């Protein structure tokens, strides 16, 4: 049957859509120059969304037979923005079935998501798009064309995927160790001091943060690594989260370069004590950095934290560690001694920040 845009209707997703959403994700992989992959959220598509923000709304496009042919999510949260706690929303996880492409369904989903995201108070909305994704950039540009909203570029974000190899740089004047419950008050105080000056960092209270850590699957307080200087002062921290209980990166196709690397890697991987590089259909063993917070006067502490995190990955047979940084963040300069693949994103927003850049932006790759 030939599909028409008018025959598709948008609705709030329900548990009855779970199977259809999982099938849609499997059908619509993310394509990069090196490989393509799906973000496998089986068996429960909705589980991941319960922790993305204060509230997540998932919209679906149904055919007349209730087949799921498209989806988009709107995540509502409370964050630091221009130094003040403020509600914002994000649009994310846009997927359109191959059967419904060319019908303008992506634009409809985007328009509907923007209406949900802005709400009655016309709050700021943010989204990220890969720099080499012309379709995603065009869809955001179409919002202005259709008189919905102008999504302006407000920052460039670099995604790092660090190989779990030892760093040859000396650790410097910092020591790293896992966090304990007794460290959390000090950690929260550092978070507020540093992150109130970084846009989109979550503006949570101590109690809200503790409750969130306790609720997220496979995340423990001991997964947070702390860096202290010789005086015992807390200088930075982040968590290393293995999110495979909620979401996995499943490779669907490898480019020539990755296939060649896999042949060499799998011959010598045992020298470094690392797992095999998976092939198509297999899970890529990745962990994510969460809640990255480093005092600006102690930015060299990041390399100590990262070295400790990668050593932990090698012990649990993980291969990569993902992290995101604003390209303007001085912390980028502390990463040159680590081996990583990188890709760049545009952070877009309908908020008008004027000519002056509003400061650094904080982005959590683990919830993207």
N, C-alpha and C positions, 0 to 999 in steps of 0.2 A: 504494500500500500504506500502511495506517495504521501509524504508528510507535508503539511503546510504549517507555517508559523502560527496562523490563527487557530489551528486545531490543538495547539499545545497550551496547557494552562499551568500557571505557577501556583505553588501551594507550600505551606509549611511542611517540612519533612516529619514523618512519624516513624515509629518502629516498624511499621509495615513496609517502609521503603528501604530497610536495611540491606536486603539481598540485592535490590536494584542498584543501590548506591555502591556496594562493593563491586558489582559487575561493571558499573560505569567507570570506576577508578581503574579496574583491570584493563578496560578497553581503551582508555585514554592516557597513555604514559606521558611522562615528562621527558622531552627530548633535549639532549645537550650534544655538543660536537663529539664528546668522547663516548657517551653511552646514553641509553634511555632506561627509564625505570618507572615503577609505580610505587606510590606510598600505600602499602598494603595495611589496611586497618581492620582486617578480619580478626575475630568473628563479629565484632560490634563496631560499626562505623561511627557511632555516636560517642563511644567511650572517650576518645581523644578530645572531643570538643568540650567535654565537661570541665576541663582544666585550662582551656585556652585563655579565659578571661572571667569576668564576673558573670557574663551571660553570653551564650552563643545561639544565634538563630540560623538554622539550616533551611534553605529554600530549595525546592526541587521543581523541575519541569516535567509534567506528566503528559503522556499521550492519552488519547481517549480510552485506551485499554489499560491505563494506569502504569505503563512502562516508564521507568525513570530515564529521561533523555538528557537531563542537564541538572547541575546543582551549583550553588554558591553559598558561602557562609558569611555571616556578619558577626563579628566578635566585639562585644562591648566591654570596656575596661575603664579603670580609673588610674591615671598616670600623671607623672610630672610633665608639665608643658609650660614653657617659659617661666619656670620657677614656681608654678602653682599646681596643686592637685586639680585635675580636671577630667571629666568623663570624655572619652573619645570612642571611636569605633574603627574597626578594620574590615575590609572586604578581603576574602581569601577563598582558596580551594575551588576556583571556577573550573568546571568540567562540562564539556558538551559532547554528546555521543556522536560518533562518526555518521550515524543515520540522520542526525539533525543539523549537520554543518551546512553552512550556506543559506540558512533560513533567517538569520538575524537573531537566533535564540540567545547567543552570548550577550548581545547588546540588551536584550530584554532582561536577562538575569542581572546584568550590571545595573540597569536602571532601577529595577526593583530593590536590589541590595542597597543602592544609594539612598532610596527613600526610607528603608528600614534603619540604615546606619545614622542618617542625619536626625531622624526623630522630630519631635515637636520643637526641640530647642535648637535645631540646626547645628548640632555639635560637629567638631572637626572629624573628618574621615581620612584614613590613611590606607594605602595599599602598596605592595612591592611588586615590581615587574623586572624580570631579567632584562639586562640591557640588550641582549641579542634575541629578544622575543618581540618581533614587530607586530604580531597579532595582538598580544596583550597590550602593547603601547597604543595600538590603533583603537582598541576597545575603550581604553580610558580617554583617548582624544575624542571619541564619538560622544562621550557624555557632554562635552562642551558643545559639539556640533548640534546635539539635540536639545540644548538649553537646560540640561540637568545640573551640571556642575563642571567647573574647570579644575582638573586634577593637575597641579603643578609639581614639578620636580623640586623637592626640598632637600634631598641629600642623596649621596651615592654610598651604597653599602657593599662591603667586600665580604664574601663568604669564603671561609677557610675550611679545608678538610685536611687536617694534619695526619700524616702517616705516623704510626706508633713506633717511631724510631728514636733511639737516644739522641739527645742534643749534645753537641761537643763543647758548648759554651760552659764555662765555669759557673756554678750556681750563684755566686756573689754573696752579699751580706744579708741574705734572707734564708729562713728555714720554713719548710712547708710541712703541715701535718693535718690529719682529718679533724673536722670540727666535732665538738661535743655540745650537748644541750646547754652547758654552762657558757658557751661562746656566743650564743645566739643574740643576746642583748647587745653585746659589743658589735656583732656583725650588723645588726639592724641599725645601730647608730651610725656606722660607717656608710651603710647603704643610703640613709637619708642625707648625710653630709655630702656624699659624692653625687648621688643620682638626682637630687633635686635640681641640679644644674644640667642634667642630660634628659632631653625630651624623650618621652614614651617609656621611660623606666617606670615600673609599677609603683604607685604611691600607696603602698599598703602599710597598715599598722603592724606592730610586732605580733599581736595575736592573730591577725589575718594571715600573715606570712607563715607563722608556725603551723596554723591549721592547714594551710595549703600544702606545705611540705609533708605533713602527716597524711594527707589525702591522696597525693599523687602516687600512682603505682610505681614500684621499684625505685623510689627516691627516699633515701634516708638522710638524716642529719650528717652521718659519717661520710656521705658522698660529697659533702662540701669540703674543699681543701682550703686551708688558711695559709697565708704568708705573713710571718712576723719578722721584724728586724731584730738586731742583737739586743735591743732594749726591751723586747717583748711586745712592742706595739703592733697592733693589727694593721697591716698595710694593704691587704687585698684578699679576695676569696672568689671562688666560683664552685658550682656543683658539676660533677660529671654524671650525666644521666643516661642510663641504658633504657631507651623507651620502647624496646621491642614488645613489651606487654601490651602496648597500645598501637604502635605503628612501626612498620619495618620498611626499609628501602629494598625493594626486590628488582634486580636487574632484568630487563626484558631484551636488550640488545646491546652488543658492544661494538664500538668502532674498531678500525684496523689498529690504531695505536694502542688501545686498551687490550686488544687480543694479543698483540705482540708483547706488551708489558706482562700480561698474565703468564705467558709461556716462560719468560725469564724469571719472573717473581716466584712462580711455583716451583722452579728448580732450586732456588737459593733461599727461600723464605725461612727455612729452619736455622740459618746462620743468625738471624735476628730474633728468633723465637716468636715469629709472627704467623698467623693463620694463612691458609691458602687464599689467593685472590679468587673470588667466586666468578662463575660464568652466568650466562643467561638463564633465568628462572630461579636463581639462587639469591639468598639474602646477603646483603652487604653488611658486615658486622661494624656498625657505626654507633658511637656514643655522641652525646651533645653537651656542650657547655651551657649551663643555666646560671642566671643571676650573676654575671660577670661584674665585679666591682673592685676597682683598684684605685687607691688614692693617687691623685695626679702627681704628688711629690714623691711617690714610691713606684713609678711605673715599671721600674726594672724588676719589681716583684712578680710581674706577669710571667717572665720566662721561667722562674722557679716553680710557679704554680703549674705551668704548662708541662714542664719536664716531669714533675711529679705525677700529673694526670696521665701522660703518655706511658710512664712506667707502670701505672695501674692498669692501663689498657692491655699492655703486653701480658700481664698476669691473667687476664680474663679472656684472652683470645679475641680481642677486638682489634680492628685494623685501622680505623679512622676516628678522628675527633673533630666534630663540626663546631664552628664558632663564627659569629658575625660581628663586624666592627664598622662604624662610620669611617669612611675613607679619610676624614679630617682628624680622626682620633690619633694622638701621638702614640698610643699603644701599638699601632701598626709597626712602628720602628723597632719594637722589641721582638718581632717575630721572624727576623731575617735569618736566624740560625736554625730554623725548623723547616722541614720538608713538607710542603703542602701544595695541593691543587687549589686554585682560586677561581671564583667567578664573581661578577659584579651585578648589582641590582640598582634600580632607581627606586627611591622612596618617594611616592607621590601623595599629595594631599590637596583637599579643597580649601584648607586654611590659608589665609593670606598673611605670610610672615613679613611682607614688605621687602625692601631692597637688602636690608641687613640680615645676614644669616642668624637664625635664632639659637645657635649653639650646637653642640653635638647631639646626635640621636642614638638611642639605645635600642637594639633590636635583638629579640630572642629567636635564634634560628630553630631551636627545638620546638617552637610552637607555630612555625610558619608552614 
